[in-house]
Amino acid sequence: MDNIINLSFKQLTIVSNSQKSANQFNFHPKFNLITGDDNSIGKSTLAKLLLWTLGCSTHHDPTWKSFDIRSLLVFNIGNSEYAVGRYNDIIFIKQPSKGWQKFEKITGAYSKLFAEIVGFKVLLPNKKDTTKLEIPPPAYYFLPFYIDQESSWTQTWSGFTNLQQYRNWKPMVIKYHTGYINSEYFRILEEISKNQFEKKSVEEKVRTIETSINVITEYLPTSPKVIALTSSQLEDLYQTVNEDLKALQQQQEDFFKKISELNADKIYFQNQLDLALIASQELEKDYQFSVENIELENISCPICGTKHDNSLVNRASILADKVEAERQIETIKNKLGVLNRNLMKNNGTLKEIETQIQLIHEKYDSSLSTNEISQPNKPNILEEIATSTIHNRVQKTIEDSHIQIKKYDSEIRSSKKEQTKLLTKEEKDKLNSNFKLSLSSYIEKLDATAVNLSNISSSSDYSKMHGNGGAAESTRGLLAYYYAVLKQIHNAENEVFAPIIIDTPNQQEQADFNYSKIINFIIQHTPNSAQLFICAMNREEIKTYKEQANTIFLTENKLLDTKKYEELKDLLNFESYDFA
């Protein structure tokens, strides 16, 4: 008997106000079949809408955007009933015994809440700031449970769009789903991330200080005689000078601080300007490329080969981005102009301070002169003492900062070592062994023995499954991989087990007997308590499954029905919901 908690879809309602049409579909907690006699009837779209409603970015037909779809999905987690509605990127959710909650976007608070509901503990580093960890959107949770008709049969872990928002996310997500890492791993990861952030802050502080020292040295080269003084002697002399020139010394230190900050700001905005110029140049190239290929609806990137939309709207979007980049360039240039003017102004202030202290300069200069004749244009003693004092103080700050950095490095290493101890070598080897046994067994049952498994050690070796064997056999090999992963997920019990959705298993036009094997394999190896959806054309090979499944037969009316609009439209009037 399964102890794992399951998520199961109960009812989906969709409404299109622009088309004045709607529909409602009810699902069985075990087997469901979405079928029709026509391959373009909308089977895939119905399956995608289940996941889209929950916040996933699916590979939808572009025409669906014009339908202005509202959807409402009722689902169970164990014995608890939930409901989620979606309109554009706005999400509405109702938890048991609570009022409706509204979220203006999928990322952030909604993603956090949904992850808590399904027990998805994964944290991924922000693309721009890797010290910042984020809870990824629902798509990363549903990935292993959804086999997309368009992408999953050629490339694993690719059933949704916009997954590139995180760099190198697959190892972390796969390992969590399949039980190699757990919530404790991510608790420690948060500690590591915090220490990395603190370390980064200290490193930036050191760089700023070093920039300041360079500025001071440039303006006030220090006499070797002053440098030769011990720290104690330097402090004594500084105190003596300070009795007479306390206010002026303070002004001078304030100047050093101010000019350091200005130069640090200047460096920052110069870097921002360089980035903005590069972005503007890249956008110009993108626009020129799209215009040169204007006759094509879709164009392939000459670098990576990725297909992009080349519509008028997309070209306009590129132009809008370029205008924004140019606006940013102009803004940054203006800020740099202000900074340069402020630096010039502070140079003038320095000259005024120098004039004021010149009158008493000789009094203290003599203490270090050894009766030598005063040299023209020589820095005055107050400047030399102040500069040397700042050098000493800053050097101490830098040394203390390096101690802090070493402390953070030590804590990071310690935390990473703690992470490695969460899974012993024996436990890892057992997970790998069980996966390989399952995969090998499934390969044999699907008659895909031409698929080479010699280089596949774990579920993380997904890339080695691509194009392995002939086209039809490779498809069956991928199905074996998906089900070996699902078995690992089920055994790991790291999260709520989602419905399995398989869109069009008859890929590469399988021979009739192989297609029958595929269907029977899916029936036999889906966990007993799990909900299953198969999208397939109505043909003889699915008869066995059809006999025991809740069947949704889509006709020429496809998904939307004008006759049901009046009956269902008010159900998805989200604006009237009672919010908590």
MARMIMAR-324559 format. One line per field, with one value per residue (C-alpha): x, y, z; residue in one letter; residue number from 1. Coordinates in Angstrom, 2 decimals. Each point is the difference from the previous one (the first is absolute). Last residue first. Example, Ala and Ser with C-alpha at 12.3 -4.5 7.8 and 13.67 -1.06 7.14 Angstrom:
# MARMIMAR-324559
u: (13.67, -1.37) $
v: (-1.06, -3.44) $
w: (7.14, 0.66) $
type: (S, A) $
seq: (2, 1) $
***
This chain:
# MARMIMAR-324559
u: (-9.47, -1.59, -3.64, -0.02, -1.85, 3.02, 0.72, -3.07, 0.93, -3.22, -1.97, 0.95, -1.10, -3.68, 0.00, 3.03, -1.09, -1.71, 3.00, 2.17, 3.75, 2.40, -0.30, -3.41, 1.11, -0.25, 2.08, -0.61, 0.85, 0.27, 0.10, 2.17, -0.49, -1.19, 2.08, 3.22, -0.65, -1.27, 3.13, 1.45, -3.25, -0.01, -1.39, 2.92, 1.93, 0.34, 0.60, -0.70, 0.89, -0.78, 2.30, -1.11, 1.06, 3.29, 0.07, 1.95, -2.76, -2.08, 3.04, 1.44, -3.35, -0.10, 3.61, -0.36, -3.10, 2.03, 2.72, -2.53, -1.45, 3.41, 0.90, -0.67, 3.03, -1.97, -3.09, 0.18, -2.08, 0.07, 0.77, -1.23, 0.89, -1.93, 2.19, 1.60, 0.25, 3.65, 3.18, -1.56, 3.22, -1.69, -2.53, 2.68, 2.24, -2.89, -0.71, 3.65, -0.15, -3.27, 1.56, 3.05, -2.18, -2.02, 3.27, 1.02, -3.36, 0.66, 3.54, -1.49, -2.18, 2.89, 2.77, 2.31, 0.99, -1.09, -0.15, 0.46, 3.54, -1.39, -1.97, 3.10, -1.37, -2.38, 3.05, 2.87, -0.62, 3.12, -0.68, -3.74, 0.05, -3.52, -0.12, -1.92, -3.14, -2.49, -2.19, 0.34, 3.77, 0.43, -2.19, 2.23, 3.18, -1.48, -1.20, 3.36, 1.89, -2.15, 0.41, 3.79, 0.23, -2.12, 2.04, 3.29, -1.22, -0.98, 3.34, 1.90, -1.86, -2.55, -0.28, 3.80, 0.61, -2.13, 2.05, 3.16, -1.68, -0.84, 3.60, 1.39, -2.41, 0.92, 3.71, -0.48, -2.03, 2.82, 2.62, -2.04, -0.22, 3.78, 0.40, -2.25, 2.11, 3.11, -1.81, -1.17, 3.55, 1.34, -2.68, 1.08, 3.67, -0.61, -2.34, 2.72, 2.55, -2.29, -0.80, 3.69, 1.06, -2.78, 0.81, 3.68, -0.47, 0.55, 3.19, -0.69, 3.32, 2.46, 0.76, 3.71, 1.18, 0.17, -0.88, -3.42, -2.27, -0.71, 0.43, -3.15, -2.00, 0.33, 0.51, -3.60, -1.60, -0.79, -0.43, -3.01, -2.51, 1.40, -0.09, -3.63, -0.90, 1.82, -1.89, -3.29, 0.93, 0.67, -3.38, -1.69, 1.82, -1.19, -3.55, 0.14, 1.23, -2.82, -2.64, 1.33, 0.04, -3.68, -0.83, 1.86, -2.00, -3.31, 1.06, 0.99, -3.27, -1.99, 2.04, -0.86, -3.71, 0.07, 1.68, -2.65, -2.76, 1.72, 0.21, -3.70, -0.89, 1.83, -1.98, -3.31, 0.84, 0.51, 3.36, -0.64, 3.24, 1.44, 3.20, 2.93, 2.66, 2.00, -1.94, -3.24, -2.67, -2.83, -3.75, -2.61, 2.58, -0.37, 1.64, 3.36, 2.09, -2.41, 0.46, 3.81, 0.01, -2.12, 2.21, 3.17, -1.49, -0.98, 3.61, 1.38, -2.43, 0.90, 3.75, -0.58, -2.06, 2.76, 2.68, -2.24, -0.58, 3.78, 0.45, -2.79, 1.83, 3.43, -1.48, -1.82, 3.31, 1.64, -2.68, 0.20, 3.78, -0.33, -2.42, 2.07, 3.21, -1.79, -1.45, 3.52, 1.13, -2.84, 0.80, 3.65, -1.07, -2.19, 2.73, 2.79, 1.77, -0.60, -0.04, 3.63, 0.98, -2.34, 1.45, 3.49, -0.88, -1.86, 2.94, 2.38, -2.19, -0.36, 3.72, 1.35, 1.63, -3.14, 0.37, 3.62, -0.85, -2.30, -3.53, -1.35, -3.25, -2.31, 0.91, 0.54, -3.45, -1.63, 1.80, -1.02, -3.65, 0.10, 1.45, -2.86, -2.62, 1.60, 0.07, -3.70, -0.86, 1.82, -1.89, -3.37, 0.95, 0.92, -3.34, -1.86, 2.03, -0.72, -3.75, 0.15, 1.78, -2.59, -2.81, 1.73, -0.07, -3.79, 0.00, 1.74, -2.33, -2.97, 1.28, 2.76, 0.53, -3.72, -1.10, -1.87, 2.77, 2.80, -1.88, -0.61, 3.60, 1.61, -2.47, 0.34, 3.20, -0.97, -3.50, -2.40, 0.81, -3.15, -2.08, -1.97, -1.25, 0.45, 3.81, 1.30, 0.97, 0.48, -1.53, -3.14, -0.35, -0.21, -3.21, -2.16, 0.82, 0.70, -1.07, 0.74, 3.75, -0.52, -2.88, 2.15, 2.16, -3.14, -1.39, 2.29, 3.47, 0.54, 2.87, 3.54, 2.08, 3.77, -0.09, -0.96, -0.91, -1.52, -1.43, 1.12, -2.53, -1.81, -1.88, -2.34, -3.05, -2.36, -3.15, -1.72, 3.27, 1.10, -3.38, 0.42, 3.55, -0.95, -2.91, 2.20, 2.77, -0.59, -3.50, -1.06, -2.82, -0.95, -3.53, -1.12, -3.46, -1.41, 1.20, -1.44, 1.97, 2.17, -1.37, 2.35, -0.24, 2.92, 0.55, 2.37, -2.69, -3.11, 0.50, -2.12, 1.16, -2.23, 0.94, -1.63, 1.59, -0.29, 3.52, 0.78, -3.12, -0.63, -2.47, 1.34, -1.46, 0.88, -0.36, 1.08, 0.36, -0.57, 2.65, 2.76, -1.32, 1.03, 3.68, -0.39, 1.27, 3.42, -0.70, 1.16, -1.24, -2.07, -2.67, -2.36, 2.74, 0.32, -3.60, -0.07, 2.86, -2.07, -2.93, 2.32, 1.53, -3.38, -1.09, -1.58, 3.11, 0.56, -3.61, -1.86, 0.02, 1.65, 0.71, 0.17, -0.08, 0.97, 0.08, -1.70, -2.53, -0.34, -2.79, 0.12, -1.80, -0.37, -0.31, -0.93, -0.70, 3.16, 1.38, -1.40, 1.88, -0.77, 1.71, -1.08, 2.20, -1.13, 1.60, 3.75, 1.92, 2.95, 1.22, 1.39, 2.48, -0.74, -0.72, -1.37) $
v: (36.32, 0.70, -0.71, -0.32, 2.54, 1.07, -3.64, -0.29, -3.57, -1.63, 2.83, -1.20, -3.62, -0.29, 2.89, -1.40, -3.63, 0.18, 1.81, -3.09, 0.18, -2.91, -1.48, 0.51, -2.55, -2.63, -0.60, -3.28, 0.24, -3.56, -0.98, -3.07, -3.75, -0.88, 2.75, -1.55, -3.33, 1.71, 2.15, -2.18, 0.04, 3.70, 3.27, 2.40, 0.44, 2.21, -2.15, 1.30, -1.96, 0.54, -1.74, -2.40, -3.19, 1.39, 0.04, -3.06, -2.32, 2.58, 1.66, -3.36, -1.05, 3.20, -0.35, -3.69, 0.78, 2.63, -2.61, -2.46, 2.67, 1.18, 3.36, 3.07, 2.02, 0.87, -1.97, 1.20, 3.08, 2.16, -1.79, 1.70, -1.56, 1.59, 1.43, -1.85, 2.35, 0.46, -1.64, -3.47, -1.47, -3.22, 1.81, 2.29, -2.97, -1.78, 3.17, 0.12, -3.62, 0.92, 2.90, -2.09, -2.84, 2.59, 1.38, -3.50, -0.48, 3.17, -1.15, -3.21, 1.96, 2.22, -2.62, -0.30, 2.78, 3.27, 1.65, -2.45, 1.23, 3.44, -1.46, -1.16, 1.61, -2.96, -2.13, -2.04, 0.16, -0.61, -3.69, 0.52, -0.24, -0.13, -3.00, -1.82, 2.03, -2.85, 1.97, -2.68, -0.12, 3.74, -0.06, -2.60, 1.90, 3.25, -1.59, -1.69, 3.20, 2.01, -2.55, 0.02, 3.79, 0.30, -2.76, 1.65, 3.27, -1.68, -1.80, 3.20, 1.68, 2.73, 2.82, -0.08, 1.96, 2.84, 0.24, 0.33, 2.86, 1.64, -0.29, 1.39, 2.96, 0.60, -0.01, 2.36, 2.34, 0.02, 0.59, 2.97, 1.37, -0.27, 1.76, 2.78, 0.42, 0.41, 2.50, 2.00, 0.04, 1.21, 2.65, 1.29, 0.10, 1.64, 2.49, 0.92, 0.33, 2.31, 2.11, 0.26, 0.94, 2.52, 1.58, 0.10, 1.99, -1.62, 1.34, 2.46, 1.75, -1.80, 1.20, 0.12, -2.84, 0.60, -3.58, 0.66, -2.19, 2.29, 3.00, -0.82, 0.50, 3.77, 0.47, -1.09, 2.61, 2.49, -2.71, -1.42, 2.42, -0.16, -3.80, 0.04, 2.29, -2.23, -3.02, 1.76, 0.68, -3.69, -0.60, 2.08, -1.92, -3.27, 1.34, 0.94, -3.49, -1.57, 2.16, -0.96, -3.68, 0.31, 1.56, -2.80, -2.55, 1.60, 0.11, -3.67, -0.92, 1.74, -1.85, -3.31, 0.97, 0.89, -3.37, -1.88, 1.78, -0.90, -3.68, 0.06, 1.50, -2.86, -2.45, 1.66, 0.02, -3.74, -1.72, -2.60, -1.69, -3.45, -0.88, -0.83, 1.08, 2.59, 0.67, 0.21, -1.66, 2.01, -0.43, 1.82, 0.52, 2.81, 2.44, -1.81, 3.16, 1.75, -2.67, 0.16, 3.80, -0.11, -2.54, 1.95, 3.22, -1.89, -1.22, 3.56, 1.37, -2.76, 0.71, 3.72, -0.76, -2.23, 2.67, 2.66, -2.19, -0.44, 3.80, 0.39, -2.21, 1.57, 3.49, -1.04, -1.28, 3.25, 2.07, -2.10, 0.42, 3.75, 0.29, -2.03, 1.83, 3.32, -0.88, -0.86, 3.45, 1.75, -1.89, 1.05, 3.59, -0.11, -1.60, 2.29, 1.17, -2.93, -2.34, 0.72, -1.32, -2.98, -0.88, 0.18, -2.43, -2.30, -0.09, -0.76, -2.92, -1.37, 0.19, 2.70, -1.02, 0.93, 3.54, 0.14, -1.60, 2.97, -0.90, 0.62, 1.93, 0.15, -3.30, -1.71, 1.09, -1.30, -3.33, -0.29, 0.59, -2.72, -2.38, 0.90, -0.70, -3.36, -0.93, 0.87, -2.09, -2.95, 0.53, -0.03, -3.13, -1.80, 0.94, -1.28, -3.22, -0.47, 0.36, -2.36, -2.65, 0.29, -0.28, -3.06, -1.58, 0.30, -1.19, -3.27, -0.44, 0.12, -3.03, -1.14, -3.24, -0.81, -0.01, 3.30, 1.74, -1.33, 0.95, 3.58, 0.59, -1.55, 1.73, 3.62, 0.86, 3.66, 1.07, 2.03, -2.55, -1.97, 2.54, -2.71, -3.35, -3.71, 0.24, -2.49, -2.51, 0.94, -1.64, -1.60, 2.81, 2.83, 0.11, -2.73, 0.98, -2.69, 1.44, -1.52, 0.66, 3.75, 0.64, 1.42, 2.16, 1.33, 1.12, 3.09, -0.12, 0.89, 2.47, 0.22, 3.21, -0.52, -0.81, 3.59, 0.38, -3.44, -0.31, -3.21, -2.86, -1.32, -3.33, -0.90, -1.24, -1.22, 0.33, 2.73, 1.70, 0.21, 1.53, 2.68, 0.88, 0.12, 2.27, 2.36, 0.41, -1.08, -0.53, 3.64, 2.21, -2.47, -0.17, -2.04, -1.50, -0.69, -2.80, -3.30, -2.03, 2.17, 2.24, 1.37, 2.79, 0.59, 2.96, -0.76, 0.16, -1.12, -2.98, -1.76, -2.50, -2.15, -2.26, -3.04, -1.94, -3.81, -0.65, 3.05, 0.53, 2.15, 2.56, 1.89, 3.29, 1.55, 3.34, 0.16, 3.22, -1.89, 2.12, -1.68, -3.40, 0.77, -0.24, -3.79, -0.64, -1.37, 0.27, 2.49, -1.56, 1.97, -2.42, 0.91, -0.73, -3.53, -1.01, 2.13, -2.05, -3.19, 1.75, 1.47, -3.38, -1.56, 2.95, -1.51, 0.06, -3.77, -0.66, -3.07, 1.15, -0.73, 1.16, -3.13, 0.04, -2.74, 0.38, 2.93, 0.33, 3.41, 2.47, 2.47, 3.32, 2.10, 3.60, 2.26, 3.65, 0.12, 3.17, -1.05, -3.31, -2.24, -3.14, -2.27, -2.87, -2.58, -2.55, -0.03, -2.23, 0.76, -3.03, -0.51, -2.89, -2.90, -2.42, -3.39) $
w: (2.44, -3.36, -0.84, -3.78, -2.14, -2.05, -0.84, -2.22, -0.86, 1.23, -1.61, -3.49, 0.51, -0.98, -2.44, -1.81, -0.21, -3.41, -1.50, 0.56, 0.41, -0.03, -3.47, -1.57, -2.61, 2.72, 3.11, 1.79, 3.70, 1.25, 3.67, -0.29, 0.37, -3.50, -1.57, 1.29, -1.68, -3.16, -0.38, -2.78, -2.01, -0.77, 1.39, -0.14, 3.21, 3.08, 3.08, 3.50, 3.14, 3.67, 2.48, 2.73, -1.76, -1.30, -3.84, -1.05, -1.27, -1.88, -1.58, -1.08, -1.53, -2.06, -1.15, -0.83, -2.09, -1.86, -0.60, -1.47, -2.28, -1.25, 1.49, -2.09, 1.19, 3.13, 1.01, 3.64, -0.91, 3.12, 3.24, 3.18, 3.35, 2.86, 2.78, 2.94, 2.99, 0.91, 1.30, 0.05, -1.43, -1.20, -2.18, -1.41, -0.78, -1.76, -1.96, -1.13, -1.22, -1.73, -1.85, -1.01, -1.37, -1.97, -1.38, -1.12, -1.70, -1.97, -0.82, -1.42, -2.42, -1.12, 0.04, 3.03, 2.43, -1.53, 3.41, 2.91, 0.74, 0.87, 2.91, 1.91, 3.19, 0.47, 0.79, -1.44, -3.76, -2.07, -0.74, -0.60, -3.82, -1.45, -2.34, 2.75, -0.62, 0.29, 2.41, 2.68, -0.56, 0.34, 3.11, 1.68, -0.89, 1.30, 3.23, 0.64, -0.88, 2.41, 2.78, -0.44, 0.00, 3.13, 1.69, -0.99, 1.49, 3.25, 0.24, -0.76, 2.83, -0.61, 2.53, 0.51, -3.20, 1.32, 3.22, -2.10, -1.87, 3.32, 1.24, -3.25, 0.23, 3.65, -0.84, -2.92, 2.26, 2.57, -2.72, -1.22, 3.54, 0.45, -3.36, 1.30, 3.15, -2.18, -2.22, 3.03, 1.44, -3.35, -0.01, 3.41, -0.92, -3.38, 1.67, 2.45, -2.80, -1.94, 3.06, 0.92, -3.52, -0.44, 3.34, -0.91, -3.18, -3.38, -1.68, -2.85, 0.65, 2.26, 3.52, 0.70, 2.24, 3.72, 0.87, -1.68, 2.14, 2.91, -2.29, -1.87, 3.15, 0.34, -3.74, -0.78, 2.24, -2.76, -2.66, 1.82, -1.48, -3.55, -0.02, 1.10, -2.90, -2.48, 1.27, -0.50, -3.62, -0.53, 1.56, -2.70, -2.73, 1.51, 0.18, -3.67, -0.88, 2.01, -1.71, -3.43, 1.00, 1.00, -3.39, -1.79, 2.03, -1.02, -3.68, 0.04, 1.77, -2.71, -2.65, 1.69, 0.13, -3.72, -0.70, 2.02, -1.96, -3.28, 1.04, 0.98, -3.37, -1.68, 2.17, -0.84, -3.72, 0.28, -0.13, 2.77, 0.91, -0.71, 1.90, -2.32, 2.51, -1.94, -3.18, 2.04, -2.05, -1.45, 0.21, -2.02, -2.80, -2.55, 2.38, 0.04, -0.49, 2.38, 2.73, -0.36, 0.13, 3.15, 1.74, -0.97, 1.40, 3.16, 0.37, -0.41, 2.58, 2.47, -0.49, 0.59, 3.13, 1.39, -0.59, 1.59, 3.06, 0.39, -0.27, 2.55, 2.52, -0.57, 0.44, 3.16, 1.46, -1.08, 1.71, 3.14, 0.15, -0.62, 2.90, 2.41, -0.82, 0.26, 3.39, 1.10, -1.13, 1.75, 3.17, -0.28, -0.45, 3.12, 2.09, -1.18, 3.12, 2.31, -3.01, -0.74, 3.39, -0.29, -3.41, 1.35, 2.76, -2.44, -2.40, 2.82, 1.12, -3.54, -0.45, -2.21, -3.28, -1.96, 1.21, -1.10, -3.35, -0.67, -1.06, -3.48, 0.44, -3.03, -1.65, 3.33, 1.14, -3.19, 0.22, 3.63, -0.94, -2.68, 2.60, 2.33, -2.68, -0.86, 3.70, 0.39, -3.07, 1.55, 3.28, -1.83, -1.97, 3.21, 1.52, -3.08, -0.05, 3.70, -0.61, -3.00, 2.04, 2.77, -2.59, -1.47, 3.47, 0.05, -3.64, 0.89, 2.98, -2.40, -1.91, -2.37, -1.94, 0.20, -3.64, -0.03, 1.92, -2.20, -3.18, 1.16, 1.12, -3.09, -2.39, 1.14, -1.86, -0.34, 1.00, -2.16, -2.75, 0.90, -1.92, -1.86, 1.30, -0.75, -0.19, 2.55, -2.70, -3.65, -3.06, 1.43, 2.55, -2.55, -2.05, 1.52, 3.57, 2.59, 3.35, 3.42, 0.01, -0.65, 2.45, 2.81, -2.25, -1.71, 3.39, 0.14, 1.64, 3.68, -0.05, 1.41, -0.16, 0.12, -3.75, -0.84, -3.69, -0.64, 3.52, 1.69, 0.23, 3.07, -0.12, 2.87, -1.96, 2.70, -2.15, 2.06, 1.00, -3.64, -0.89, 2.67, -1.07, -3.69, 0.91, 2.05, -2.59, -3.56, -1.40, -0.08, 1.29, 2.74, 1.39, 3.00, 0.36, 3.48, 2.26, 1.34, -2.57, -2.26, -2.71, -2.63, -2.58, -2.36, -2.33, -2.89, -2.71, 1.92, 2.30, 2.59, 2.61, 2.23, 2.88, 1.60, 2.85, 0.12, -1.31, -2.05, -2.05, -3.05, -1.36, -3.01, -1.23, -3.34, -1.72, -3.63, -2.02, -3.27, -1.75, 2.00, -1.13, -3.57, 1.03, 0.59, 3.49, 1.00, 3.73, 2.62, 3.24, 2.52, 1.25, -2.84, -2.52, 1.39, -0.63, -3.15, -1.48, 0.11, -1.71, -2.62, -0.78, -0.73, -2.13, -3.16, -2.11, -0.11, -1.03, 1.22, 3.59, 3.34, 3.54, 2.16, 3.80, 2.48, 3.80, 1.80, -2.85, -1.65, -0.71, -2.89, -0.43, -3.11, -1.19, -2.91, -0.66, -2.16, 1.64, 3.38, -0.17, 2.97, 1.27, 2.86, 1.19, 2.57, 2.35, -0.57, 2.38, 2.30, 1.91, 3.49, 0.28, 2.29, -2.88, 0.99) $
type: (A, F, D, Y, S, E, F, N, L, L, D, K, L, E, E, Y, K, K, T, D, L, L, K, N, E, T, L, F, I, T, N, A, Q, E, K, Y, T, K, I, E, E, R, N, M, A, C, I, F, L, Q, A, S, N, P, T, H, Q, I, I, F, N, I, I, K, S, Y, N, F, D, A, Q, E, Q, Q, N, P, T, D, I, I, I, P, A, F, V, E, N, E, A, N, H, I, Q, K, L, V, A, Y, Y, Y, A, L, L, G, R, T, S, E, A, A, G, G, N, G, H, M, K, S, Y, D, S, S, S, S, I, N, S, L, N, V, A, T, A, D, L, K, E, I, Y, S, S, L, S, L, K, F, N, S, N, L, K, D, K, E, E, K, T, L, L, K, T, Q, E, K, K, S, S, R, I, E, S, D, Y, K, K, I, Q, I, H, S, D, E, I, T, K, Q, V, R, N, H, I, T, S, T, A, I, E, E, L, I, N, P, K, N, P, Q, S, I, E, N, T, S, L, S, S, D, Y, K, E, H, I, L, Q, I, Q, T, E, I, E, K, L, T, G, N, N, K, M, L, N, R, N, L, V, G, L, K, N, K, I, T, E, I, Q, R, E, A, E, V, K, D, A, L, I, S, A, R, N, V, L, S, N, D, H, K, T, G, C, I, P, C, S, I, N, E, L, E, I, N, E, V, S, F, Q, Y, D, K, E, L, E, Q, S, A, I, L, A, L, D, L, Q, N, Q, F, Y, I, K, D, A, N, L, E, S, I, K, K, F, F, D, E, Q, Q, Q, Q, L, A, K, L, D, E, N, V, T, Q, Y, L, D, E, L, Q, S, S, T, L, A, I, V, K, P, S, T, P, L, Y, E, T, I, V, N, I, S, T, E, I, T, R, V, K, E, E, V, S, K, K, E, F, Q, N, K, S, I, E, E, L, I, R, F, Y, E, S, N, I, Y, G, T, H, Y, K, I, V, M, P, K, W, N, R, Y, Q, Q, L, N, T, F, G, S, W, T, Q, T, W, S, S, E, Q, D, I, Y, F, P, L, F, Y, Y, A, P, P, P, I, E, L, K, T, T, D, K, K, N, P, L, L, V, K, F, G, V, I, E, A, F, L, K, S, Y, A, G, T, I, K, E, F, K, Q, W, G, K, S, P, Q, K, I, F, I, I, D, N, Y, R, G, V, A, Y, E, S, N, G, I, N, F, V, L, L, S, R, I, D, F, S, K, W, T, P, D, H, H, T, S, C, G, L, T, W, L, L, L, K, A, L, T, S, K, G, I, S, N, D, D, G, T, I, L, N, F, K, P, H, F, N, F, Q, N, A, S, K, Q, S, N, S, V, I, T, L, Q, K, F, S, L, N, I, I, N, D, M) $
seq: (580, 579, 578, 577, 576, 575, 574, 573, 572, 571, 570, 569, 568, 567, 566, 565, 564, 563, 562, 561, 560, 559, 558, 557, 556, 555, 554, 553, 552, 551, 550, 549, 548, 547, 546, 545, 544, 543, 542, 541, 540, 539, 538, 537, 536, 535, 534, 533, 532, 531, 530, 529, 528, 527, 526, 525, 524, 523, 522, 521, 520, 519, 518, 517, 516, 515, 514, 513, 512, 511, 510, 509, 508, 507, 506, 505, 504, 503, 502, 501, 500, 499, 498, 497, 496, 495, 494, 493, 492, 491, 490, 489, 488, 487, 486, 485, 484, 483, 482, 481, 480, 479, 478, 477, 476, 475, 474, 473, 472, 471, 470, 469, 468, 467, 466, 465, 464, 463, 462, 461, 460, 459, 458, 457, 456, 455, 454, 453, 452, 451, 450, 449, 448, 447, 446, 445, 444, 443, 442, 441, 440, 439, 438, 437, 436, 435, 434, 433, 432, 431, 430, 429, 428, 427, 426, 425, 424, 423, 422, 421, 420, 419, 418, 417, 416, 415, 414, 413, 412, 411, 410, 409, 408, 407, 406, 405, 404, 403, 402, 401, 400, 399, 398, 397, 396, 395, 394, 393, 392, 391, 390, 389, 388, 387, 386, 385, 384, 383, 382, 381, 380, 379, 378, 377, 376, 375, 374, 373, 372, 371, 370, 369, 368, 367, 366, 365, 364, 363, 362, 361, 360, 359, 358, 357, 356, 355, 354, 353, 352, 351, 350, 349, 348, 347, 346, 345, 344, 343, 342, 341, 340, 339, 338, 337, 336, 335, 334, 333, 332, 331, 330, 329, 328, 327, 326, 325, 324, 323, 322, 321, 320, 319, 318, 317, 316, 315, 314, 313, 312, 311, 310, 309, 308, 307, 306, 305, 304, 303, 302, 301, 300, 299, 298, 297, 296, 295, 294, 293, 292, 291, 290, 289, 288, 287, 286, 285, 284, 283, 282, 281, 280, 279, 278, 277, 276, 275, 274, 273, 272, 271, 270, 269, 268, 267, 266, 265, 264, 263, 262, 261, 260, 259, 258, 257, 256, 255, 254, 253, 252, 251, 250, 249, 248, 247, 246, 245, 244, 243, 242, 241, 240, 239, 238, 237, 236, 235, 234, 233, 232, 231, 230, 229, 228, 227, 226, 225, 224, 223, 222, 221, 220, 219, 218, 217, 216, 215, 214, 213, 212, 211, 210, 209, 208, 207, 206, 205, 204, 203, 202, 201, 200, 199, 198, 197, 196, 195, 194, 193, 192, 191, 190, 189, 188, 187, 186, 185, 184, 183, 182, 181, 180, 179, 178, 177, 176, 175, 174, 173, 172, 171, 170, 169, 168, 167, 166, 165, 164, 163, 162, 161, 160, 159, 158, 157, 156, 155, 154, 153, 152, 151, 150, 149, 148, 147, 146, 145, 144, 143, 142, 141, 140, 139, 138, 137, 136, 135, 134, 133, 132, 131, 130, 129, 128, 127, 126, 125, 124, 123, 122, 121, 120, 119, 118, 117, 116, 115, 114, 113, 112, 111, 110, 109, 108, 107, 106, 105, 104, 103, 102, 101, 100, 99, 98, 97, 96, 95, 94, 93, 92, 91, 90, 89, 88, 87, 86, 85, 84, 83, 82, 81, 80, 79, 78, 77, 76, 75, 74, 73, 72, 71, 70, 69, 68, 67, 66, 65, 64, 63, 62, 61, 60, 59, 58, 57, 56, 55, 54, 53, 52, 51, 50, 49, 48, 47, 46, 45, 44, 43, 42, 41, 40, 39, 38, 37, 36, 35, 34, 33, 32, 31, 30, 29, 28, 27, 26, 25, 24, 23, 22, 21, 20, 19, 18, 17, 16, 15, 14, 13, 12, 11, 10, 9, 8, 7, 6, 5, 4, 3, 2, 1) $
***
